[in-house]
């Protein structure tokens, strides 16, 4: 494992240096910041695989204080697209495919609606609402509609992702409501998030965000995330279903508290995620 990790770290670093990532991504991002974000992409993917959720929100929190605000949500979305796609491929044989069709159809409606309303609803209200919903879903039984109405679940989570990015926690509640074994939970959640982030990336592209200037940075972040996925899989294999779901509930509650706290006490610091241009 150590040899594998060292090999991929060298590959990622070589790619970063060849493409001039450390100097060309943004004048607001130093060498130290880029290195930090690559490390957080690795850690975030490891956490998501090992505990079922949390890595995307953690990465978003760090990116929010280190990246240009106008690029935050679009870049986080496309990085998560790559990371979740790699995770979905690695765990593909465990995917619970019946969970996808209606969820995807709802997601198409959700991103379209979210793209229109993103400037009209305070992000703080969204954060508080989602946080309270997560607490309710963990401490009580997940609401029946979360499992039985995947179209609605897909639409709501996809609309929310246009506002503050990290809605994997919402989708994780849907996956949790299906009562899947740990490997199937990770696989199904990754597949759902891949499709959702793909739709979100398309919408931001239509709205005018230019991703090409960020391509070297995005690629390096995805590679670091894939390495984290591989490492996290080793942790997941050594964990029982009971311990996995217990850890998942704890992480969900911690994220819920963070969302509620941010919504109540830091609403004035929130930056609207609508992006028409990155220039």
N, C-alpha and C positions, 0 to 999 in steps of 0.2 A: 504493500500500500504506500509506504513512504517513497519508494522509488517512483511509483506511478504519479504521486502528488508532485514530487520534485520535477519530473519530466514535463508535466502540464504547466506548472508555474513558469518554467523556462520558456515553453512555447508561447504562453500568454505574454510574458515580458518581452520576448523577441518581437512579437507582433506589435505590441505597444510602441516599442522604440522605432521600428521600421516605419510605421505610419505617422510618426510624429505626434502621437496622441497627447503627450505631456505638454506640448506647446500649441497645438492647433485647435483643440476642442473649443476653448473659450478663454479669453483674457482674464476672466474672473476665477478660473480654476487653476490652482497651483499644482506642482508635482505631488505635493503631500496630499492634497485633496483627491486627486485622481487615484493615487495609491490607496487611500482610505476607502474610496467608493468601490474599487475592485475587491478589496478585502471584505467589505460589507455585502457585496453581491455573493461572494463565496459563503459567508456566514448565514446570510438570509436564506439561501437555497438549502443549506444544511439543516437549518431550523425547520423549514417548511416540510422537508421530507421526514425528519426525525419525529416531529411533534404534530404534523398535520396542517399547521397554519402558523402565521406570525412573521415569516421572513419578509414577505412583501411589505407589510406595514413597517417593519424595522428599517428596511432599506429606504422606504419613502421618507421616514422621519429624518434619517441622516442626509438624504439628498436635499431635503427641504431647507437645511441650514448650510449647504455647501454648494448648491448649484444656482444658476441664474433662475429666478422665479418663473419667468415666462416659459422656460423649457422643462420645468419640473414634471408636470403630469404627462405630457406627451412622451418624454424620454423614459420616464419610469414605466409607462405602459408598454413601450416596445421592448424594453429590457425584460420586463416580466413575460412578455409574449415569447421571447426566445428561451428564457429559463423554464417556463411552464411547458413549452413544446418539447424541450429535451427531456424533462421529467415524464411527460406523457408517453414519449417513445420508449423510455427505459422501462416503464411500468405498464406498457400497453396491454400485456396479456392479462392483467388484473382489472382492467377497466370494466365498469358496469355500464354497458352501452345503452340500455333502456332509459337511463337518466338524461340522455342528451337531446333527443329530437325536439320536444316541447320547450326545453330550457333554451335551446339555440334560437328557436322562433321568437320566444319572448325577448331574448337578448337583442335581436335585430330591431324590434320596436323600442326597446329601452334606450339603446345608444342614440337612436334618432331623436327620441323625446328629450333625452338628457342634453344632447347637443343644442337643442332649441331653448331649454330652460336654464342652462348652466349659469347664466348671469342673473337670474331672477330669484333664486332661492339662496338665503345665507348659508354658507358652508357650515357655520356653527350649528344651525338647526339640524342639518343632515347628520353631523357628527354625534350630537346628543341623541337623536332618534335612533340611529343605528346602534349606538352604545347600549341604550336601554333595551333595544330589541335583543341584542346578544345576551345580556344578563338574563332576560326572561327566557330565552331559548335554552340556556345552559342550566339554570336553576329549576326551571319547570320543564315539562316535556315540550319538545319542539312543536310549534303549532302544526295542526294537520295540513293546512294549506301549503306549508313549506315543502312537504313531501308530495302531496296529492295534486298540487297546482304548479308544476314546474314552469309553465308558461309565465305565470305571475312572478315566480321567484327570479326567473331569468330577466324579465322586464325591469323589475325593481332594482336588482343588483347592477344591471348594465346602465340604467339611468344614473344610479349613485356613483358609478365609477367615473363618470364624466365630471363629477364635482370634486372628489378628493382622492381619486386614484386607487387606493388599496381596499377593494371590496372583497378580497379573497376570504375575509372573515365571515361575510354574509353568505357567500357560496359554500363555505365550510359547514355552516349550519345546515344547509340543504343536504350536503353529502352526509353529515352526521345523522340527519333524520332518516336516512336510508338504512342505517344500522349495518354498515359494511365492515368486513374485516379490514385491518389496518392497511394492508397493501392495496386493497381495492379502493379504500377511502382516498389514499394519496393519488392513485392512478386516475380515478374519476374526477377528483377535484382539479388535478393538473389539466386534464382534457377540457373540462368546462372553462377553466380560466384561460387556456390557450385560445379558445374560440371567442371568449369575451374580449380579451385584449386585442385580438386580431380585428374585431369589429371596431373597437375604440380607436385603434391606430388608423384605420381607414377613415373614420370620421374626422379625426384631427388633421389628416392629410387633406381631406376635402375642405376643411375650414382654413387651410393655408399654411399649416406648419411645415417647415422644410427640414426633413430628417437627414438629408444627404450629408450636410456639414457635420453631423454628429456620428456618422457611420462607424469610424474607427473606434470611438469611445463605446458605442452601443455593442459592437462586436466583441470587444475585450470584456465588457461587463457580462455578456452572455456566456462567454467561455469560462469566466470565473464562476458564474452561477452553475454551469454544468459540472465543474469540478466539485462544487459544494453538494450538488445532487448526488454524485457518486459517493462522496464521503457520508452523506446523510443516510444513504441506503444501507450502509454497513451498520449504522446505529439502529435503524428501523428493524433490520433482520434479527437483531438481538433483543428486541422488545416484544412483550406479549401484547395481545389485543387489549386486555384490561388496563395495563399500564399506559398504553398508547392513548386510549380514550380519556383516561384520567389526566394525562399531560395535556391533551388537546383542550379539555375543559378549562384547565388552569390558564393556559395561554389565551384562550378566548376571553376569559374574564379579565385578565390583565389588559388586553387590548381594549376591551369595553370601557374599563376605568380610564384608560388613556384618552379614548375618544370623548367621553363625557367631560373629563377634566379640560381637554383642549377646547371643546365647544363652549363650556361655561366661562372659563377664565382667559382664553386666548383668542376669542372671536375677532377682536380688533386687529390681530396680527395676521389673520388668514388672507391669502392671496387668491383671488378668483382664478380658476384654472382655464378660462376661455383663452385660447391662443389663436391669433390670426396670422402672426408672423413671428419669427424668432430673430428678426434683425432689428 
